[in-house]
Amino acid sequence: MSVLQKNMHDKLTEWNENNDDNPRNAHRLTHGTPISLPQGKKQEYIDLFRDMQPGQNVYWNGFGNPPSLVFRADFDDMEWNRERQRTRKLVKGRFAGGNVGWVMREDLELFACAYRKPLKNPTERQLALLELIRCEGPLNISGEITDFKVKEITPILHRLQEAFLVYEDQYDGAWDRGWYIFSEIFPNISLEKYSKHDAIKILLRRFAFRNILIDTEMGKSFYRLPAKEIRAALEEMAAEGILLEAKQGGDILTEDAPLLQTPLPSPFVYALHRNDFLVKSNEHWLKKRFVHPAFDTLHYLLIDGTFSGVLVGRFRNGPNDLDYALVVDSCCDLTEQMRAEMNASIVPLAISLGAKLMLDDEALLVSDMLSQIAHSKEKLSSGAPAPARYLDAMRKAATSFVVTLSSRLSGSYASAMVAKEMAEEEGRKVYVVDSKSASAGEVLLAIKIHEMIKQKWEAAKIYERAKAIVKDMKTYFVLENLDVMVKNGRLHKITSKLLTALTIRPILGSDGDGNVALFSHARGQKQAVEKLADTIEKSGKNTEGETLVIAHCNNISMAERLKELIAVRYAFRDIWIVATRGISSMYASDKGIIMAF
């Protein structure tokens, strides 16, 4: 079916000025005469934007960028809309299928009445978070909220947002945005001005004005509202004489019937991005008709009013096309060779020693850091990466797998989850895996994920398998120096001195849920190596064909002795030795050994 678009026709229609339900002075542009603000046509652009709401940014065009009506203006409407965002003339919300979109402030009531999902039976957590925002807002979901985890905060906030109980105040690409009580920011907005049915009718009238020929599936495709609600509204509009059934099938505004006999303008070709109004209106059949087995659809080709093909390729952010991106935090002690082969991005954590802040990146000298820690009595701690750092790494591919330090030990996982939300608003897909481990455990998980990527597993299956690996993974470590565990409060000072004096080395490890637990102890380095090797047998895990990773902090000799002993006793396919980076070295201390399998 040809796509007849009013925004491609040069026609000006006057509507009844006394009817609020009708778009007024709506301008339908020819493909050759885009709106120009300098020519005083600001209202024409506003009318056009109004009918195409909720507005979305250009697909794969950057988190937080404002919406743009591509090909329909000869000025930089993205920058103009950025200013409208800044002044809250465009308001962010969750509309079509819970997706993020932008609507004009004066239409907020209309969209709220069409999309609001009342919270009839709120949970205790929903009520608690709502009260927290009410009493202490604005709320920022940086992961530092008492008694809440980011992975549970985000869905709660989205559900409150769908009920129009909270408002996300974001007017640029910044991740650090605030959440407010909706009624406090918009006290004059009535959530019951229209019935849902009447609100849908108003939207569909605008929709018909821009598309000319519409049907239930097109309305459902664009607005992501239930088909039965779209159908009921269209049937009532037909009964009222607003719509006519077209011979070609579908419905048309009564006054627009002559347009079906109007020839289209001279030949034209448009490459429309995936969030374009016309693409979204026809997405239900476009996705089925134009599918390439190996490449992504980049743009749909609209030729003389008909969608006739697609441009395919790979979405990318940078010089390399990537199917998947592998992202890890800096507690994942990949070697340079591993990092290069995996094309992995490492997001640095931070190390705080008193007032001194050190970033765990390539510039950090581990030996200097350990020396400073050894000669300092200041408090020692680590800090999670900012979500913006994770987001930059996620933008390297359409799909990203992120491996983080245990959420029980760090805010790194929480930060990655915030970035995941932002990246997915851009159209990317992100899978964040809580390793429930550290150092060697993260390396092991990265190796496994990389192997599945090379074998071309489906993304969802990689994620499910990665979670299963985490559940089954064992992590153990032995420390030569216990000072750091004293400084960060994990071990009493007297206990540390006693263990050191007796040359007793505790064999510690993950309890399976990301916490540190005591498994055994050894006297001297030789016994420590033997006890570490013994833990493999005691774990009951089958080692045949499996991979084991040993991470060491300035202790290659002990790491190699452990590797030799394990190779003799067990049937691991691969045994890797890696050196610890900054964060791992901070906690493992000099001569520490970490093992994961």
N, C-alpha and C positions, 0 to 999 in steps of 0.2 A: 504494500500500500504506500502510495506517495505520501510524503510528509509535507503538508501544506502549513506554512508557518506565517502567522500574521506579523511577526517581528521581521520578516523578510519582504513584506509588501509595503508599498508606499500608499498608506491609506490612513486618513484621520477620521475617527468616528466620534461623534458627539453622543454622550449618554445622558440620561435624565439626571440633571444636576441635583434633584431632590431625593434621589435613591442612593443611599449609602452602600448598597450592595453592589453597585456597578462601578467599574473603573471609569474614571472621567478623563476625557481628552487623551485617551490612550493612543499612542503613536505606533503604527506598525511600519517598520522600516524596510525599504528595499535593501538588497544586499550591497548596494553601491553607495548608500547614503547613511553612514553611521552618525549617531548623535554627536554633536560637538558642543561642549560647554561654552567655549568662547562665543558661539553664535546664539547664546541665550536659551539653550534647549535643556537646561537642567531638569525642568519639570518632566520633560519627555523621558529622560533617563529614569527618573524616580518612578514614573508610571510603569515603565517597562520592568524595572527591578521589582516593583510591587507585585506584578502579576507572575513573576518567576520565583517568588519566595516559596520555601526558605532558601536563601542564597548560600552557595557553597564556593569554596575557593577552587582555583584551577587544579585539577587532579594531579597529584604528585608535584606540588608546587610549594611545599614548605609549610610547616606547622605554624598556625596563627595568622597566615596571610589572609587578607580580606577577600571577599567574593569578587568576581569579575565577570562581566557580560562580554565575553570574548567575541570580537568581530562586530559588536553592536555599538561601539563608541570610538570616536577618533581622538579621545583624550585618555590620559592614564587613569582609568576608573578605579584601578586597584589602589592607587594612592589616595584618590578622593574618598573611596570607601574606608580606607585606613583612618582618615580623619573623622569620618562618620562613626567608626567604631570608637575612636578615642573620646568623642563627645557623646557617646551612648545613643546616637541616633540609629545605630544598628546594634541589636541586642542578641547575644549568644544564647542558644537554648538547644534542647534535644527534641527534635520533631519527628522527621520521617524515619520510622523504625528505630527510634532512639538515637539516630545519627545527629551529629552536631550541625547546626545551621544558623544562619543569621537572618533576622527579620527586622523590619523597621519598627521603631518604638510605637508608632501609632497603630500598628497592626498586632501588637503583642497580645491584646485581649482576644482577637480573632483566633490566633494560633494556639493560645492557651486553651480556649474553649474546644478547639478541634482535637488537640493532642493530649490534654491533661489526663493523667491516670491517677485518680484519687487514691490516697493511702488509707484504705478502709480498716485494715487490721495491722497497724504498725508494730514492728518487733521492738523489743527492749533496746536493742542496739541502735535502731533507727531513731527512736525517741531520745536516747541518750546523746547521740550525735547532734540531733536537731537542737536539743537544749544547750549543748556545748556551744554551738554557733550562736544561739540566741543570747547567751550570757557572756561569752568571751570572744565572739567573732569580730572581724572576719577570720575565718579558719583557713589555714594553709596546709595542704596535705603533703608535707615534706617528710612525714614519717616520725615526727617527734611528738605525736599526740598521745597523751597518757592513756594506757589501757586499750588502744586501738592499733591494729596493724594496717598498713597501707592496702594490702590485698583485700581487707574487708571494708576499709573506709571508702575506697573507690566505688564499688557497686552500691553501697548505701547512699553515697552522695548522688550517684546517677539516678537511683530510684526516687530520692527526694526531689531531684531536679525534674524528673518526669511528672511528679505531682505538683510542680510549681510551688514548692515549699521553700526551696533554696535557689539562689542565683549565683552563677559562676561569673565573676567579674573579670573577664579577660578581653583586652582590646589590642593586644599585640602578640608576638610569638613567645613571650616570656613564659617559662614554666611556673614561675612563682606567682600564681594568681589566687585571689581570695574568694571565699564562699560566704555569702550573706543570706540572711532571712529574706525571702523574695518580697514579702509584704512590706518590709521596712524600706527596701530600695524602690519599690513601685507601689506606694500606698493607695494610689488612685486607680489601680488596675482591678477590674472586676473579672473574676474567674467564672462568672455565671452570666455574663452579658448576653451570650448566645447559647442556645442549645448546641450540642455537638452536631446534630443533623443540620441545623441552619448554618453553622460555621462551615461545614463541608460544602454546602450548596454555594456559599459565597466564593469559596476557593475554586470550586469547579467552574463557576461562571468565568472567573478570571482565566482559568486554565483553558477553557474552550475559546476564549477570546484570542489567546496567543497561538494555540495549536490548530484552530478552526475545526478540525475533525477529531473527535475524541470518543473513547469508549471506556468501559469499566476497567479493563486491564491497564490502559494508559494511566487512568487516575490512580489506580492501586500502585502501579510502578513508580510514579513520581512522588505521591504523598505517603506511600507505605501505610495506608489505612486499610482496614478490612474491606474485601471486595463487596460484601453484602451492604456495607454502609455507603460505599461509592454508588453501588447499583440503586439503592433506595433513593439516594439524592437525585441521581440522573432521571429516574422514573418520575419523581415528583416534579422535577423541572420540566420534563416533557408534558406532563399533565397540565402544568400551568402555562404551557405555550412558550416557555423560554427556549426550549430545545426542539429540534425537528430530527426525525430519523432520516439519515442520508441514504441515497440509493447505493452508495459504495459500502454501506455498513457504518455503524457508529452514529454519533449525534453531532449536531451542529447548531450554533445559535440561530434562532429563527431569522434574524435580520442579516445573517451572513450567508444564507443559501445561495445568493448570486455569485459568491466568491468561488464556488465549485466550478462555475463556468468560465471564470477569469483565467486567461493563460498566465503561466508563471513568467517572471522577468527573463531577460536574456540568460543564456547558459551560465551556470556558476558551480563552483566546487568549494566546499568547506571541509576542513579537517577539524572535527569537534572533539574536545577532550571528554573524558569519561564522566565528568560532573556537569557537563553542559545541560541546560534545560531540555533541549530536544532529545538528547541521548537518554536522560533520565526518564523522559516521558515514554520512551520506546524500549527501555532497557530489558523489559520482560521477553521480547523476542530477539533483540539484537544479540544478547549474550548466547542465545541458542543457535542463531544462524551463523554468526561469525566467530568461530573458535579455531585457534591454531594449536596443534598438539605440543609445540615446543616453545612458542613465544607468547608474550603478553600483548594484548590489544592496547596500543598507545592512543590512537585516535580513530574515530569512525568517520568515513567519507560520505558527505552529503552532496550528491551530484544532481543538479537540476531538480531538487526537491525530494529525491529518493536516497535512502541510505543504501549505497551500492558496494561498499567494501570497507576495509580497515587498513590502518597502518600498524604493523606488528614489529616487535623488537623486545628490548629489555629496558625496564626502568633502571636508572642508575643515578648515583650521586657521586661524581668523581670520574676519573679517567677509565675505570674498569667496570665492565658489565659483570654483575654478580647474580647468580641464582639465589644464594644464601650468604648472609654475613654471620660470622662467628664473633661474638663479643664476650670478653671476660673481664673481670676486675683484676687489679694488680696483685691479688693474693693467689692468682693462678700462675704458678711458676713455670711458664713455658720457656723452653730454650729459644734462642734466636732462629734456629733451624725449624723448630715446630711452628713458631709464629709465622715464619715466611711460607711454609708449606700449607698451613691452614688459612693463610691470609686473615689472621685473627687481629681484631682491634683490642688493645688493652686499655681499660679505663682506670686511671690511677686513684687509689685511696690516698688519704693524708695521714701523716704521723705527727702527733703533737707531743712535744717534750717541754713541759712548762709553757712558756709563752712562744716557744719556737715551733714553727710549722714547716714540715718537710713533705713534699709531694712525692709519692712513690712512682716516679717515672724513670725514663732512661738516664736522666741527669743525676739521680740519687746514687751516691757511693755507699754501698752497704757497710763497708768496713768503717767509714767515717761515722755513719749513723750508730753502729754498734759501740764505737768508742765513746761517742757523746752520751749514749744511754748508760754505759758502764761508769762514767765519771760524773753522773748527775743524780741528784736526789729528788729532782722534780717529778711531778706526776706524768705518767706516760699513758697515752691513749691514741686511738685511731679514729679517723673520720671517713664517713661514706662519701663516694663521689657525688657531685651535684647531678641531678637528673639531666641537665643540659649536656653534660659530657656523654652520658649514655645515649642521648638522643642523636648527637652528632655521629656516633658510631652506628646507630641503627639506620641512619639515612643512607648507608652505603649499598643497601640492597632492598629488594621488595620484601624479603623475608629474613628475619634475624633470629638467631638463637643466642641467648644470653646466659652465661654461667656465672653465678655469684657465690661469694663467701656465705657460709651458713647464716640464715636470718636470725639465729639465736645469738650470734656473736657480733653482728654488724648490721648497720642500716643500709648496706649496699643493695640488698635484695629489694628493700622498700623503695629506694631511689630508682632502681631499674624499673619497678612497676609503675612509678609515676611517668617515667620516660616512655614506657610501653603505651600508656594511654595516649600520650601526645603523638607518638609515631603512628598509632593506628587511626588517629583522627586525620592523618595525611593519606591514608589508604594503604599503609604498610601493614604487614603481619609480623608480630613479635611474640616469641615464646621465651619466657623467662624461667630458668630452672634454678631453684634453690638447691645448691649442692649438699646442704646439711653437713658440710665438711669444710676443708680449707687446703691450700697449698697442693700437695700431691693428689688429694681427692678431686680438686677442681681440674687439675691437669688430666687425670684419668677420664673425667667426664668430657672434657674438651676433645680428647683423642677419640672417644667413642662416637661423639656427635659428628666429628669430622669424617670418620669412617663411613657413617651412614649417609652423609652428604655426598661423598664420593661414589657411593653405591646407588645414588639417586633415589633414596627413599622419599616418600611423600612427607611433607613438613609435619603434618599432624601425627604421623606414625613415628617420626623421629622424636617428637616431643613426648609421646606416651612411653617410648622405649627409654628415653633419658630419665624420666621419672622412675621407671622400674629399676634402672641401674642405680639411681640414688638410694632407693629403698634397700637394695641388696649390697651396696658398697660398704666396705669396712675401712676405717681409717685409724691408725695408731701412731703414736709418736713418743719419743723419749728425749728428755731435756738434760743437757749437761749443766746448765746454769738456771737456777730457779728465781733469780732476782726479778725478772720481768713479771712473773706470776705474782710476786709479792707486791710490786709497784702498781699493778692493775687490780689488786684486791682478790685474786683468785687463790692465793695461798698465804697462810699466816707466816709472819717473819720468823717466829721461833721454830715452827715446823720446818721451814726452809733451811735454817741454820743446822738443825739436827740432821736432816737428810744429807746435807752437804758434808757435814763432819763424818758421817758414817759411809760416805761415798755411795749412798743409795739413790738410784735413779728410778723415779716412778714411770711405769708404762701406762700412758694415758691414751685416750681415744674418743671417738664419737660414740654416743650412746644410741645412735640410730635416728635421733631426732635433732641432731645438730648441737647438742650440749657436750661439754667435756666431762668424761668420767674416768675414774681410776680402774685399771684392769689388772695390773700386776706391779712388781717392782724388781729391780736388779741391783746387784752390787758390782760396780765397775763396768767398764765399756764392753769387755768381752761377753759378760753375762747378759748385758743389755741387748747385744746383737742376737744372742741365742734366744732370749725371751721374746724379742720381736718376731723372730722366725717361728717360734712356738705358737704365737697368737693366730697364725694362719691356720694351723691344724685345729686349734681350739675353736675357731670360728665355724668350722664345719662346712665351709664353702668349697665347692669343687673348683680347682684351679686349672684344670686341663683346658688349654687353648685360650686362657684368659690373659689379661694385661695387668701388670703391677707397676706402680710408680714409687720411686724413692726420692724424696727431696732432702737436701742437706744444707746446713748453714756452716760453710767452711770446714766440712768434715768428709771429704771425698773418700778418704781411706776407709772410714767406718761404713760409708754407703756401699763401697765396692765389696767389702767383706760380707755385708748383709746380702748383697746381690748374689755373690758366689754361693753362700750357704742356702739361699732360697732356690737357686737354680738346681742345686744337687737334690734338695728334698722334695721339690714340687714340680708341677708340669705347666708352668706359665708359658704362654707363647712368646710374650715380650716382657722384658723388665727394663724400665727406663730409669735413668738417674738424672735429676735436674737440680740446679742450685736455686736456693730460695732468693726471692726478691725482697724488697724492703719490708712489707707488712709481715710476711712469713718469717723473715729473719728477726723482726722485732719480737715476735712471740716465741719462736723456737730458740732464740738466743744463740750465741756462738756454740758451735758443735752439735746443735740439735738435729734430730733425724725424724722425718715424717714419712709414713708409708701408707699407701692406699691400694686396694685391689677389689 
